[in-house]
Amino acid sequence: MEEPSDDENDMLDLAFGLTETSRLGCQVVMSKELDGLVVKLPSMTRNMQASDFADKK
């Protein structure tokens, strides 16, 4: 994968449990070359759409 863009790094700054190899899941394009890839999901997440952008009534 290419190095993270500045925009991706900005989003990663909001993540819990960030590591040196953390990436946004939406940046991973599935392919045969990734067969066998081990992915670890963080124990906590922040759903920005639900918490920040939901319609407030």
Stockholm file with secondary structure:
# STOCKHOLM 1.0

chainA/1-57         MEEPSDDENDMLDLAFGLTETSRLGCQVVMSKELDGLVVKLPSMTRNMQASDFADKK
#=GR chainA/1-57 SS CCCCCHHHHHHHTTCTTCCTTCCCGGGCCCCGGGTTCCCCCCSCCCCHHHHHSSCCC
#=GC SS_cons        CCCCCHHHHHHHTTCTTCCTTCCCGGGCCCCGGGTTCCCCCCSCCCCHHHHHSSCCC
//
